[in-house]
Amino acid sequence: MTSGLLAAWLLSSACARAETLIMEADVWCPVNCAPDAERPGIFIELATQIFAEAGIEVEYRVTNWARAVQDVRSGRANALVGAGVRDAPDFLFGKSAPGISRNCFYARADSTWRYTGLDSLAQVRLGVINGYSYGEELDEYIRRHQRDQELLQLAAGEQALALNVRKVELGRLDALLENTWIMALYQDQHGTDDGLVEVGCRVPDVPIYIAFSPALASSARYRDIFDDGVRRYRQDGRLDALLQRYGIHTPR
């Protein structure tokens, strides 16, 4: 190969490697953890592996949830990690959800309150995270009561869960609402003096995805690549193996 052809080949190879997909979210570990963590999260590892097979590099950025939704919606980023359809119904979603969100209520161990449906929420000050979707019924409850701090308090930012946990510990909230994967890992890593316990769950479970920007022409291609990868990884056992590395065991 002549030096000219070699230079052209190297340039074309560099260009081919230069395709980068930018994903954003707030930290929602183990779905997506800190970018520099040894284990950056289930969805991050899954996406990195699937897109690498297509020659696409993944860049993962952490910001608060509302900003992440805004960035992806406007096209400043390609994809939103850990989204339910109700989080951003205008985004592009695949047919195969890589995960399921089970949202449960957590209170102090000495609490006598139990979640038995929407009516039971009138008895507590509930902590949620701003911009999250918790399913249609709870989203409507949050919309109706978001200005009433005696019923509902919204946390924001990268430490939103830690803030809600602390408020429950101090008695400034009676309960918080969180995904079971996320809460289990948080409690394992941080622990609490009194401990928070599960006091009921919302049903049904909600599928969660990596959702792609409605503003970018590349999104349909990225969605299809990822969707196909999720199906393959589920069929050949790689997705289940990844979940198990994070301590999550799927029912047989």
N, C-alpha and C positions, 0 to 999 in steps of 0.2 A: 504494500500500500504506500503510495507516495505521501510526502509530508502534507501536501495540499488536501488530499483525500482524507488523510488521518485527522487533520484539523477540522474538516467539515463533519466527519463522523463524530468526533468528540463534541463538537458544538451541537449537533442534532441530538446526541445522547443527553447532553446537559439540559437541552430544552425539553426533551421528553421527561426527564426526571423533575423538571421544575413545576409540574402541575401540583398545586397544593389546595387542599380543601380545608377551610377554616370552620371549626365547630366551637360553639360557645354555650355556656351554662353557668349557673352558680354551683358550688360544690354540693353534691348530693350523693355522698359516698355510701355504699359501694357502687352505685350506678356510674357516677363520675366523681373522682377524687381530685386531690391537688395535682396539677400538671407535673410537678417534679417528684411525686411520690413513687416509691418502688412499684406499687400497684396503682396505676392511675384511675382504675375503675373498670367495671365490667363492660360498659358500652364503649369506653375509649379503647380498650384493648381489642374489642370485637371490631370496631370500625377501622382501627389502624391496620389490623390483619387483613380484613376484607379489601380495603382500598389499596393496600400494598400489592395485592395480587393483580390489581388493575394498573399498577404503576403510578398510583396517586398517593402523595404524602398527606398526612393529616396533621394539622396544627390545631391544638386544643387550647382555648383561652377561657379563663374564669372571670366572671363579672357577676353583678347581681342579676336576678332572674328577669326583672322588668327590662333592664338594659339589654340582656341577651336576646329577649324576644324582639325588641326594637331593632337591634343590629341585624338579626336574620331577616326580619320582615322587610327592611330597607335594602338588603343586599350587601351590607358591610361585612357580613359573615354568611357562610353557606348553609350551616345547619345548626339546629337547636337540639341539645342532648337531653333526653329524659322527658320529652313532651307527651302529654296526652292530646287527643284530638281537640278537646275543649280548650286547651291552653292556647292554641293558635289554629283555628279551623281553616284558615286560608292558606296554611302551609301545605307542602307536598308530603304525604305519608305513604309508606309502603303497605303492602297487604299482610306482611308477616311481622308482628310485633316481637321484638327481642326480649321483652320483659313484661311483667304485670305489676301494677301498683296496688297494694292492699293498704288502705289508709285506716289507721286505728287511733283511738283516743287514749291518752296517757295522763294519769293523775298521780298524786302522792299516794304512797302505800296506805296511809290512814284515811284516805277519802272513801266516803260511802256512796259517792255518785257513780252511776253506770249509764253509759249511752244506750238508750233503748229506742232511738228514733229522733227525728227533728224536735219533737215536743220536749224531749228531755234537756235540750240545749238551753232552754229558758232558765234552767237552774244554775248555770255556771258562766263564768268568764272564760271564754275559749281563746286560745292562741293559735293563729294560723300564719302562713307566710304570704306576703303580698305578691299577687300575680299568679300564684299556683292555682291549678284546678284540682278540686277534690271530688268531682262528679257533679252531675246536674243539680241534684237536690241541695247539696251542701254549698255549691257555688251560688245558688239563688239565696240561700240563707245568709251567706257572707255579703252578697250585694245589698241585701235589705238592711243589714245591721252593722255595716262597716263603720258607721259614724257613732255607734253606741258602745263606748268603752266599757260599760258595765256588762255587756254581753260578748264583745268581740274585740280583740286587739291584734293588729297586723304587724308582724316583724319584717324587716327588709335587710338586705345586705348579706355579705358572705357568712356572717355569724348569726343568721336569723334563727336557726334551730337552737343554738346554744343560748340565745337570748330568751327564747320561749321556755326552754328547760329551766333556766335560772329563775324566771318569773314564777313558774309552778312551784319550784323548791321554796321560794320566799313567800308564797301565798298571794302573790299579786295576780296570778291566774289560777283557776281551778283545774284546768285541763288544757292539753295541747293536742293538735291533730297532726299526724305524721305517717309517712310510709314505713311499713314494718321493717323492710331491709335497712333503711337508713337509721331508724331508731335503735335497732338491735346493734348495729355497728357502733353508733355513737355511744351507747351505754357501755359497750365492751371496752371502748377506747378511753372513755372519760370517767365512767362511774359517777355515782352521786352519793351524797351522805345518807339520804333517806331512801333513795331509789324511787323511780317512777314505774308504775305498773300499768299494763293494758287494761282498759275498762270498757271495752266494746269496740266494734269495727263497723265501718261503712260497707255496705254491699250494694251492687256487686263490685268485684275487682275491676280496675281500669287498665287496659293495655297501654304500655308506654313505648315510645319510639325515638329514633333520631329523625327529626322532621326538617325538611329542606325549604329554602327560601322561595317564596312566590315571585320574587323580583328578579331572579337570575335564570337565564336560558339553560344553564348547565344543570339545574336542579333535577329535572326529570331523569337525566342520565345518571346522576349520582344516586338518586332514589332507587332506580332500577338495579344498579350495581350492588348497593347495600342490601336491598330486599332479596335479591338472588343469593347473596352471600349468607344472609340469615337463614334462609331455607336450607342451603347446603350444610351449614354448620350445625343446624338442628338435626338434620338427617344423619350426618356422619358422627354425631356425638361430641363434636368440638365445642358447641355452645354449652352443653351440659357440663363438660369438663371445666370450662371457664367459670361457670357458676360455682362449681364445687370448690375451686381454688379460693373463692371469696366466702366459703362457708355456707353457700346456699344449695340446698338439695331439693331438686324438683320431684314432685310425686310421680310414681310409676303407674 
